[in-house]
Amino acid sequence: IAGITQAPTSQILAAGRRMTLRCTQDMRHNAMYWYRQDLGLGLRLIHYSNTAGTTGKGEVPDGYSVSRANTDDFPLTLASAVPSQTSVYFCASSEQGEPYNEQFFGPGTRLTVL
Amino acid sequence: QKEVEQNSGPLSVPEGAIASLNCTYSDRVSQSFFWYRQYSGKSPELIMSIYSNGDKEDGRFTAQLNKASQYVSLLIRDSQPSDSATYLCAGVDSNYQLIWGAGTKLIIKP
């Protein structure tokens, strides 16, 4: 593993289903983030974690949950998917949970909810 | 007004010319800014950060911050076809999180 990995690469999901997007980093970064990217809206922060064991809500947290049991993993769960959650999801990490630290992004997960 | 605003483009620039990308921001965004580049289908990567009023140069890239006018720009000198990408501007909001513009698509024509 080098950097940040995300799985799956893409997924088509029926509305109402539960889905977990996985994110793993091997850089020992303290902070991790989940963004969604939609055309014309740019990147929007869903949830973040400044360190293992802590999480916080971003700009668009409704319908999503996260956990940070350890430094490396930061899964994002959609409890009951809706079509408006169709998007490209990026996981990112930074050395510290300060915005001045460069954020490194994973390759993204393209999610379609039908 | 969006907190961080960019013209979506596309901005078309001939190879070898200077590409100028602009970003404006609201009062809710502090005066620390970042430019990320995102190739089509790929993830964003950091190009430049700027915290102080004025210019900051790094190779062919120059970031400019004008606090009085609330805009930040990115100049790319000697533009190359490999510079064709979407450029994302991000600033820090009052919650100490990055707020992103929607991005400007840049096309460098050979």
Interface residues (C-beta under 8 A of the other chain):
Chain A: G40 L41 G42 L43 R44 L45 Y48 G58 E59 F90 E98 P99 Y100 E102 Q103 F105 G106 P107 G108
Chain B: V4 S8 S32 K42 S43 P44 E45 L46 S49 Y51 L88 A90 V92 Y96 Q97 L98 I99 W100 G101 A102 G103
